[in-house]
């Protein structure tokens, strides 16, 4: 265990060096190889605990891999949820498909419902159950284990779940003050949750998507920004992102929207340390060039070039490569091919 802890600490230092832009920091490689671990169950009855044993088993396998695969993976307890958790806390009804993640249905139809919406007491919502599960998983595995954050959506994305989507977009144009009131309320609950989470479990965590280590900060999904223009981003999104980044010290953002027109706004986000874009390869290639070394890249595509040339190809950029392997030998090979040695 001592060897494992020393190696995990060394990996954390490599992550911190890359995320902070330290001179000479090496790009990160993570290889997912989880032998014997079955699929994560979909939550069909509103109970997060359905994946308790799965998450504990995953952590044990990841810890065992530390001594077998020379990559940069930091083991974590997987607290994956759907996007519904904060919208549900505001009173949205949740649908539980048997073949997919849960999702929330809108609670309010138009801006008239925003003023009546109350920020709930965190401990009187099902968000409290996530704390119970996290405590239980640590007791069952390792009291110092890192936790993966549950699904953290941006204040705007949460608001767009709570309100009828068509009316929400109209309100962004015609009644932006009402939308700001709603995003203020969603950010209030979000920060209460994060403050309590970091207070209970420490500021270190693994992002909800994709899997990357953070010594401190906040990570979230910002997926609505492809549907509106740059001016609305400046008016309704930038302030919320900057407030969160200031509060927690830095921010990592996932975006799967077609949002090239928002890249200049994303790049201006305060303390942006990592960006994850899920787009076609030709778009991702442009993202590497546009964002350059301003933040870490952890995208859905790396390069069509041979993998053993990537170290040279991505020189001057901070890149996290994430792979999956079907065998231990493949995992070891992938790691050495990308990292060298």
N, C-alpha and C positions, 0 to 999 in steps of 0.2 A: 504493500500500500504506500510505503514511503516513496518508492520509485515512481509510482503512479502520481502521487501528489506533486512531486518535484517536476515531473514532465508536464502535468496540467498547468502548473504555475509558469513554466517556460513557454507553453503555448499561449497563455494569457498575455504574457509580455510581448509575444510576437504580434498578437492581435492589437494590443494597445499601441505598439510602435507604428503599425500600418494605419490604424484609424486616426492617430494624432499627427500623421505625416512626418514622422521622425526620419531624419536623413539616413539613407541606407536600409530602411525597412524593407523586408522581403514580402513579395506577394503571398497570400494565404491560400492553402489548399485544404479542402475538406472532402473526405471520401466516405460516403455512407455504405456501410456493410454491416448488416444486422442479422446474422444467421439465427434461424429458429424463431424470429419474432414474426408473429402473424399480423394481419392487417388491423389497423385501428378501427374499432367499432363506431358506427354512426350513432349519435345520440338520438334515440327515438322516443324516449319517455321523459325527457327533461332532466335526466340524472347524469351529471358529469362522471360519477363514480364508475360507470360502465367501463371506463378505460383505466381504472386504477392499477390493476395488475399488469396491463399492457405497458403503461408508463414506467412502472417499477422494473419490469423485465428489460425494457429498452435502455434504461439507465445502467443496469448491470452489464448489459452487452457492450454499451459504449465505453464503460469503464474498463472492461476487459480488453477492448480494442486499443486502449492507450499504449499498452506494452507490445502490441502486435503490428500496428499500422503507423508509420512515421509521419502522419499528416498533422494538421493543426486543429482537429476537432476537439472541442471542449465538451465533455459529457454534461447532459442536462436532463431534468425531469420535464417531460413533455406535457404542457397544460393546454394543448390545442383545443380551441372551441370553434364555433361558427361566428359569423359576423353579428349575431343577434343580441349579444349579451347586454350591451348598454341600451339599445333600443327597448329590449324587454324590461329593463329596470324602469324605464319611463312609462311602462304600461302597454307596450305593443304586444299583440298576440303573436306567438311563435308557432311556426309549422315545422313538424319533425318528419321529413321524408325518411323512408327506410333505406334509401340508397344514396343519400347525400347529407351534407351538413344542414343543420337547422337554419331557418331564416325568419326574419321578422316581417310582419305586415304593418302598414301605416296605422298610426293611432289617430292622427288628426288629418282632416280633409283640406283645410285651407288656413290662411294666416290667422283667422279669428280664434283658432284653437291654441295658438302659441302662448298668449298671455295667461291662459288657464292651466298650462302645463307646469307642473311643479317639479323641481329637482328632488328626487327621492332621497330618503335616508339610505345610504349605502347598505347598512346592516339589516335593513328590512326588505332587501331584494335578494334575488338568487345569486348575485355577485358574491355575497357572503359565503356561499357554498364553495366557491373557488379557493378561498382562503382555507376552508376546512380540508379540501382535497390536497392542497399544497402542504399543509402541516402534516397530514397523514402520510403523504408520499415521502417526506423527509424522514419521518419517524421510521418508515418501513425500509429505507435505503441508507441515507446519509444525511445527517442533520445539517451539513454544510453544502449540500448539493445545490448546484445552480438550477434555477427554474426558468423554463421558457415562458414568456408572457402569454396569457390568453390573447385572443384576437383583439388588437387595438386598432380601431378605426379612428380617423380624424374627426374633430368636432363637426365639420361639414358633412362627412360621410354618415355619421350617426344621425345628424339632423335629416338627411335625405332618406333615411330609413323610417324615421318617425312620422314624416309628413308625406302625403300623397305626392309622388314624384313630379307629375305634371304641374300641379299647383306650386310645388316647391321651386321649379325652374322659372315659372312666371313671376313668383314673388322675388326671386333674385334680381330680376330686372325692374319690377314695378314697386316693390316694397322691401328694399334691402335692409331697412332698419328692423323689420320684423324677423328677417332671416338672421341678422346679427344677434337679436334677442335669443333666438333658438340656439344658435351655435354657442352663445355664451353659456346657456344652460347645459348643453351637452359637454362643453369643456369643463364646467364646474364639477359635474359628476365624474368625468374622466380623471381630472386631477385629484379629486378626493380619493378615487380608487387607487391611482398610482402612488399618491403620498402614503396611503396605508400599506400598499403592497411593498414598496421600498422600505418603509419603516419596519415591517414585519420580517422581510426576507433579505434585506440588503439591496444595495444599488446595482450590484452586478446582475446580469440576466442574459438570456438568449432571446433574440427577437422572435416575434410570432411568425414572421415570414419575410425572407427566407431565414435559415438558421445561422445567425451570426452573433458572436459574443460582443457584449458591451460592458465595460467596467462601470459606466454610468451613462445617463442620458435617457432618451425616450425613443421608441420606434413605433411607427404606425403606417397604416395604409391610407393613401390619398387617391381614390379611384374615380371620383366624380369630375375631375378637372378637365377631362377631355371633351365634356359636353358644353362648355361655355368658353368665353373669350378671356383674353389677358386682363382686361380692365376689371372684370368681376373677380378674377383671382386676386388682384391687388386690393380690391375693396373688401372681399369676404373671406379670403383664405390666408393671405400672407400674415395678417395680424395674429390669427389663431396659431399658425405654425411657429411664428417667432416667439409668441408667449410661452408655448410649451418648451421650445428649445432653450429659452432664457431660464425657465423654471428648473429644468433638469440638466442643463449644461451643454447639451448637444442633441442632435436628432438624426435618425435614419429613416428614410422614406421609401416605401414600396408603392409603385404605381403600375397598374396594368392597363391604364387607359391609353387611347391614341391621343397623346398630348404633347407632341413636338412643339406646338405653339406656346406651351407653358414652360418649356425648358429654361428660358431666361429667368422666369420667376422662381422656379425651383432652385436654380443656381444661386439666387440672391437670398435664399432662406438662411437665417442666422445659424451659425454653428452646424451647418449640414456636414455630416461626416461620412454618410454612406447613402447611395442611391441604388435601388433595385428596380429595373424596368423589365417588363415582360412584353416584348414586341418582336416582330420579324427581324431576322439577322441584318437586313440592310438598314433598318432603323437603329439597331443596337450599335452597329459600326459607327454611325454618325454620333451616337451618344458618347462613345469613347473619345471621339475627337472634340466634341463640344464641351464636355465637362472636364476633360483632361485630368490634371492632377488636383483639381479643386475639391474632390471628394473621392471616397472609395467607390469602386464599381463592383456590383454583384448582380449581373444581369442574366437574362435567359439564354444568352449566346455569347461565346467567347471569340472564336476566330475560325475561319475555314483553313487557315494555315496548319501545317503539322504541329501537334501539341508540343513536341520537343523544341520548337522554335519560339514558343510563347514568351519565355523569359525575356528574350531580346525584343520581340515584337511589342510587348507592353512596357518596355522600359520608359520610365517617367510617369507612368500611371499606377494607381493603387488598385489592384484587382484581387478579388476573392473568387477562386475557382471552386465550384461545388460539383462533385461527381457522385455516382452510385456504382457499386461493384457487385458482381454475382459470386465472387469468391475472394478468399483472403489474398490469394496470389494476385488477382486482378487489382485489388485495393492497394496492395503494396507497389505493384508496377505503376499504376496511375500516379501515385504519390511521388515516386522517385522520378518518373518521366517529367512531371511538371516542376517539381522542386529542384531537380538535379541531384546527382549523387547516386 
